[in-house]
Amino acid sequence: MLQIMEGSEGKVVGVRAGGKLTEADYKDLLPKLQERFSEFGRLNVLFYADETFEGWNMEAAWEDASFGFAHIADFERLALVGAPEWVVWCVKLSAFLFKGEVRIFDAGALDAAWAWVRG
């Protein structure tokens, strides 16, 4: 499950992820993000992995990576909240590719992450 979080507005977008993500989840979410990229250019994104988050299936991982790399210069700020250690490691490994700032927050720091992405 991927959903735009309440509190998202303008160039600030929160995405909540739960369960095992599938290609269908991305087919719903990516057009919404693309609209915001088209309107605002660069986005500040908060990715919140809730307590049910289990990761991605192969197709969903491909959708995520393809979209992320297509917009690698379009993220002004990216906050990762509550993700398991293996996801944190992957983000830290690839963070140097992003043109914007990337920060990692513990699950209990959701409010601080929102404050940071709102800048």
N, C-alpha and C positions, 0 to 999 in steps of 0.2 A: 504494500500500500504506500503510495506517495500522494501527499496532498499539500496544497498551498495552505500555510498556517494563517490563522487570524492574526492581524497586526501587520500583514504584508501590505505595503502601499508604495506606489511610485517605483523607484529603482531598488527598493528594499524588499526582498522576497525571502520568506521562511518556508522551508520544505520539511515536512514531517515524514519520516520513513519508518515503516513497521512491517514485521513479518519478513518473508522472503520476496524480494523484488523481482518482478517479471517484466518482459518486454511490453506487455499490456499496460503496466503502470506507467512506463515511459511514453507510450503512445498517447496517453491522456495528458501527462505533465508537460512534455517538451514543447508542444505548440503554445501553451500558456507562457512558458519562459521565453520562447522565440518572439512572441508579441511584445513582451517587455524589453527584450534586447532591441527590437526594431524601434520602439518608442523612446527608450532612454539611452541607448548605446551601451553603457556599462552598468552592471548591476552589483549590488551588495547582497550576497546570498548567505543565509543561515541554513545549514543542513543539520536537522535534529534527528538522530537515530534513537527512537524511543525504546522502551524496555523490551518490546517484542521483536526488534530488528534482528534478522538472521543473515542478512547479506543479499547477494544477487544470484540469480541463475545466469548461465552463460550468455544468453541473449540480452538480458538486462544489463549485464556488465559491459557488453559491447555498446549498447545504446548510450550508457552513461559515459563511457570513455570517448566515444565518437563525438557526442555533443560537447563534452568538456573540452576536448582538444580543438574542436571547431571554434570555440569561443574562449580560447585560452587567454587572449588579451582583453577580454570583455568583462572579466570579473574584477571589480575594484576592491572588494573585500569578500572573503570567503571564511565563514565561521563553521567549524565542525563541532557539533555538540553531542556528547553522550555516546560516541561511537566506540565499538570494541577496539582493543589494542591493535589488532591486525589491520583495521581500517585506518587508524591513526598513523601507523607505520607507513602504509601505502601513500597517504596524503603527504606526510613529511618527506617521503622519498621523491615525490613528484612536485612538491611545492615550488621548487626553483624554476619550474616551467611557467608558472603563472606570473603575469605582469603585475598583479595586485598583491595585497597582503593576505596571508592565510594565518588564522589562529585556531588553536585547538582548545575546547572548553570541556570540562567535566559535565556530566548529566545534570548535576545540581546547580550549574551556572548558566542556565538558560536565560535568565533575565540579564545577566552581564553580557552574554553573547548578543542578545537583541540590542542592548545599549551600544555595543561596539559596532555592529553592522549599520546601525542608524547614524553613527559617526557624529 
